[in-house]
Amino acid sequence: MATSVKAILFDTFGTIADWRGSIARMGAQLAQRKRIEGVDWDAFARAWRAGYVPGMARVRSGERPWMALDDIHRERLDEILEEFEIADSFSDAERAEMNLFWHRLDPWPDCLPGLIRLKPDHLIGPLSNGSLVLLSNMAKRAGIPWDFVFSSNLFKAYKPDPEVYLGAITLLGLKPGEVMMTAAHNDDLAAARGHGMRTAYINRPYEYGIDQSADFEASEDWDIVTDSVTGLADALHKK
């Protein structure tokens, strides 16, 4: 049962961090400074994120050698600056700085209070496809109280590849059933459950805005189903 859980791992993009709202907000602020008009920055954020899965897929398939998510983000940024017809407004240095938007994502409002409640009784940390420096910078800026950071860089693999989940379990030195994967994405939890991990689903049906096409609700009987990290803390404290 969930009472045996000693470590809780968290997906980050969408589960902990509001990437869409954060990217749109930083884009609008940058546009104001540079006097760029007419860009739908919510659409820009969604278009940037749309390169995430295809970029990782080329690495996972072996089509491309290992590359960190920061590099995938940068390649996609160059594409969408052209698509939104603002490429001429940004130098290479400015694009590199813009790519760091992903290091400055804001957490959902429930995350910090929930994580603070979970931390005394559990090891907590991300298990994310983000790079080590991205996740560390995000946590430092936002005050996310991780005990450790598990990044795709550590495993040279991306979720849902088995190496990521099994590698995290090994590094923790725990049994699979003592580790809980927490995510707003059913496929992430299905992969974790396949390796014996406990599972918690946090519903974020607004993550992608108008582009949301999945994960409107839990698709399986996960160990815990809730709408927030504070709800996860409530559920675990009741068990």
N, C-alpha and C positions, 0 to 999 in steps of 0.2 A: 504494500500500500504506500501512499504518498508520504506516510510518516517515516519511511526509511530513507527518504531523499536527503542526501548530504550536500549535494552541489546542484545549483540551478544555472543552466546555460541559456543565454538569450540570443535569439536572432536580433539583429540590430536595425536594419533598414526597414522601416514600416512598423516593426514591433516596439522598439524603444524610441527610435528617432522619426520625427515627422519630416521626411526628406522632401516631400512635395512642397509643403508650406515653407520650409526653410530655404530651399533653392529659389522658389518664386520670390520670396521676400528679399533675399540678397541680390537677386537679379534686378529687381525693381529699384533697389537702393543704388546699385552700380549704374543703372541706366540714368537715374536722376543726376548722378555726379558727372556722367559723360554726356548728358543731354541727348540721350537716345530715346526716341519716341516710337509708339506704335507696336511695341512687342507685348504679346500675351505671355507673361512670365510663368504663369501656371502651365500653359501649354509647353513652354520651353523646358520646364522641369520634367514634365511627363515625357517629352521627346528624349531628353537626356537619359532618363531612367530606362527608356525603351531599348537602349543599346546594351543594357546590363546583361540580360540572359543570352542574347546572340554572341556577345563578346566572350563570355565565359564558355559558351558551348564550343567555340572554335579551339579554346585551350583544352577543354575536357575531352574533346574528340581526338586530340593529338595533331590537329591541323596546324596549330601554332605551338611554340614552346611556352613554358610557364611564363606568365606575366602577371604582375600585381594588378589589383582592381584600379589603382590610381592611373595606371597606363591605359586600361580599357576606358576609363572615364575620359581621359584626355583625348583619345582618338575619337570618341563619340562627340566630345565638345567641338572639335574642329569640324565635324560633319554638320552639326546642328547650327553652328554659327553661319555656315553657308546656307542651310535650309531656311533660316530666319532672316537671311539677307543682311546680316550685320557683321560679317567676317572682317570687313575692312576697318571696323571700329576698334579692333583689338590686336595689339602686338603679341608676339610670342610670350613675352614676359607677363603681359596682362592675362593671357590665356592660362599660363601656369598658375598665376594667382587666383584666377577664377576657378580653376580645377580644385582649389583648396576649399571651395564652398562645402564639399562633401566632408571635410574635416571639422566643419563648424555647424553641423546640424543640431537643431534643438530637439530635446526629448519631448514626448507627449507629457502633458501636465501631471498625469498619474504616476509617471515612472520614478521620479526621484523619491516621493513619499513611500511608494511601494518597495523600492529597492532598499531604502533605509530600514524599513521594517523587516525585510527578509535577511539582511546581512548578519545580524547577531547569531542566527541559528543555522545559516547555510553559507557555503562558499558560493559566490555569485560572480559571473563574468560573461562576456559575450562569446558566442561561437558563431562567427560571422565571416562572410566572404570579403569583408573589408580588409584593407591592409593593416598591418600592425601599427604603423604611425598614424593612419587615419583614425582608427579606433581609440588610440591613446590620446590623440589631440582632441577628439570629440569629447572624451570623458573628462579630460582636464578642463576644457573650456566650460562644460556644462555642469561640472561637479558630480558626475556619475560615480558612485562609490564602488567600482569594481574591485574585487580581490585579485583578479588576474585578467589578462586579455588573450583569448584564443582567436587567432587570425588565420585566414587561409594561407598566409605566408609561412606559418609554422609547418603546414602539412603539404605545401605545394600542390594543393587540390582545392576544388570548390565544392561546396554543398550542391547537390546531395550525394557526392561521391563518398563511399564508405570510409575512405582514409580520414576524412574530417571528423566524423563522429567517433570512430574507433580510436583515432589519435587522441582526441580529447579525453576519452575514458581512460586511456593508458596514462596520459600525463597526470590525471587526477589520482591515479592509483586506487580507483574505486570499482565496484561492481557496476555493470550497466544499469541495474535497477536502482542504484543509489544516486544516479544522475538524471536530472529532469531537463528535457529540452523544452523551451518556451518560445512560441512563435505565433505570428498572425497568419501563417501560411500552412495550409493543411499538408502540402507535399513535403515540407521540411519535417513536420511531425511524423508523417508516415515513414520517412527514411529513418528517423531516430528510433521510432518504435521497432522497426525491423532489426535494429541492433540491440534490442532489449532495454532501451532507455524509457524512463517515464516521460509523460508528455503533458503539456499545458498549452491550451489554445487561448490566445487573447484576440478578441474580435476587433478588427480595425477596418470596417467595411467602407471607409472613406479614404483609405490610404492613397489610392490612385485617382480619386476624384471621378470625373466622368469616364475615365478609361478603366475603371474597376470592372473586371469580368469574372473574377473568382474570389473565393475567401470572404463571402458575405456572411458565412456562418460555419460552425464546425461541421465537417463532413463525416467524422467518425466519433466514437465514444472515447475521446481523449480522457486522461485521468482527471484533468481539471479543464473546465470551459468557463471563461470569464470575459469581462469587457475591459479589464484594466490590470495593471501590476498590483495595485492596492487590492483588487479582488482576488488575485493570486495569493497575496499574503493572508487575506481573510480565510481563504479555503485551506491553506496549509496549516494555519493556526488552529483550525477546527478539527484537524485530523489527529 
